[in-house]
């Protein structure tokens, strides 16, 4: 039994380290892309200024540019929608984990969203995710940003003022060393300590509750992830 546990622990550590390496590599690529994009934008502004100057000297027909604007990705849509787009209900397993049975929408919206559960485990969300590379927040996040993090395969640890300080500190330490996880206070939830992933949620008794390690093992970049491998950095910065 001890040998099996050691083997599982080693495999888990190796998986986490591999995710850390992948995240560092993505961060380097993102920095390079940002620099390149900045150069392109500056060049575009210069060219655009020349074009506008030329058009300003013309007759001015008054026609509008009807080209569509915004993100045309697969999971974007009505940017003014306040609905989560979710339908369905939770079912609770023998281990206490609640699983959403139904639809969890994935449209990008720029307005506040009304979710049918708290904390939310999916639904329409902000185009910008909350950083989730072991990030621990001391203030409550916007649901819409955190849900985007869940879409990327993160586990979100939340707690109320009723949670024991020792448990909050222990869970904070766990999150800090776990890529694709984040933690923040959350007032409007049914239990002092809760863990959420896309489509899944559980209340735990404390940091030493066996369900904590199991939930992390099952859902950090787990099979429920809509966008596995998507970045957990470069989103909402503290």
N, C-alpha and C positions, 0 to 999 in steps of 0.2 A: 504493500500500500504506500509506504514511504517513498519507494522508488518511483511509483506512478505519479505521485504528487510532485516530486522533484522534476520529473520529465515534463509534466504539464506546465509547471512554473517556468522552466527553461524555455519551453516553446512559446509561452506567453511573452516572456521578456524579449525573445528574438523577434516576435511579431511587432511588439511595440517599437523596438529599435529600428526595424525595417520601415515602419510608418514614419518615424522621426526623420530617417534619412530621405525618404521620399518627399516629406514635407519641406525639408531644407532645400532639396533640389527644386521643388516647385517654386519656393520663395525666390531662389536665385533666378529662375526663368522669368518669374513675374517682374522682378526688378529690371531685367534686361528688356522685357516687352514694354514696360512703362516708359523707359528711357527712349526706346525706338518710337513709341507712339507719340511721345512729346515732340520729338523732332518732326514727325509727320504732321502733327497738329499745327506747329508753328509755321511750317512750310505752307500748309493749307490756308492758314490765316492770311499769309502774305499774298498768295495767289488770289484768294477770295477778295481781298481788299482791292486788288487791281481790277478784278471783274466787276465789283460793285461800282468802282469809280467810272468804268467804261459805261455800265448800264445807266448810271445816273446822268450821263451826258446825253442819253438818247431821249426818245419821245415819251417813254414811260407809259406803257400800255395799261398798267394797273392790274395785270394778271398776277395771281398768287402762285407760289410754288406749292404744288399739291403732293409732293413726295411725302410718303409716310415717314413719321419720326418714331423714335423709341426702339426698344429691344424687341426684335422679332423672333426670339428664341422659342423653342417648343413649349416651354412652361410659362410663357407670358401671355397676357390678354388684357382684359378691361382694367386699366390702371386706376379707375375710380371706384371699383367694387369694394364695399365694406363687409361683404359676406365672406365667411371662410370657405364656402363651397363644399363643406363637408356634409355627409349624410351617413347615418348608421348608428352604431351603439357599441359600448364596451362589453366584452365577455371576460370573465375572470377565471384564470386557470387555477389548478390546485396549489401552485407555488405563489399565488397572490398577484401574479402579473396580469394586468388588464390589457387586452388586445382589441384594437378597434376593428370592428367588422362593418365594412361598408366602404364609402368613398372618402379619400383624403385628397382634396384638390391641390394643384401645384402652380397656380397662376401667380405671377408677380404683380403686386399691387403697391400703391404708394400712399394709401390711406390706412387708418386703423382698422383692424379686422375683429369681428365678433366671433370668437371661437366657442364651440359647444362643450369644451372641456378646459380645465385649468390645473396645471399648465397645459397648453395645447400640445398635441402630438403630431400635428400635420395640418395641412390646409393652405389656402392662399397666404402668401407671405411677401415681405419686403424684398426687393431685388438684392439688397446687401445683407450678408449673413453676419452674425456675431462671431468674432474670432473664437475658435474652439480648439486651439492647439494646447490644451492644458490650461486654459485661461480661467482665472477665478475673479469674479466681479464682486464688488462690495455694494453695488447698487442694483436695484431691479432693472432687468433688461426689458426692452420692448419685445412683446411676444412675437411680433412679425419678423424680427431679426433672428431670434432664437430658433424659430421654426425652420428658417432657411438653413441653420446649422444642422438641425436634425436631418434635413434632406440630404446633407453631405455625409451623413453616417455618424454624427456625434451623439454622445450620451450627455444629457443635461441634468445636473444635480441641482435641486432647488430646496430651500429651507425657509421656515418661518421663524419669528422671534421665539417661538416655543421650543425650538430645537436646542438640545444641550450643546454648550460651547465646545466641549471635548469632541462631540460627534462632528460638529461643523469643522473644527480644525483638522480632524483625522481625514474627513472626506476631501477637504481642501488640499491636503498633502497628496492624496491619491490622484485627484484630478490633475494637479500640477505635473505629475510624472506620467500622465496618460494622454498621448495624442488623440485627437478627435473626442475630446470631452471638454465640458465647461461647467461652471458652477455660479449660481447667483441667488440672492434672497428672492423670495416670492411670497407675498402676503396672502393672496387669495387661492389657497390650496387646501385640500381636505386633511392633510397630515403634516406634521412638522418636517419630515424628511421624505422627499420623493425623487425618483429617478425616471427620466423620460427618454424615449428614443422615437423615431418615426413609427407611429402606429402602436406603440407599446409604453406602458407606464406601471410603476409599482411604488407603493409606500413601504419604507423600511423602518425598523425599530431603532436602528442606530448604525454607526459606522461599522460595527462588528457583526451586523446581521449578515449571514451567509449569502443572502440574496444580492448584496451589493456586488461582490466579486462575480457572481453568476450573471447578473444583469450586464455588467461591463463586458464579460467574456462573450456573451451572446450577441450584444447589440452595438459595440464599438466597431464601426465598419461592418456590421452584420448583414445577413441576407435581406433584411428589410430595407436597406439603404437605397433610395431612388437614384442617387448620383454617387456611387462608390468612387473613392479616390479624389473627389472634388476638394478644392483647397479649404483649409480651416484657418488660414491667415489672410491678411489683406482686406478684411471686412470692416466691421465696426471696431474702431480702436478706442481703448480706454483713455 
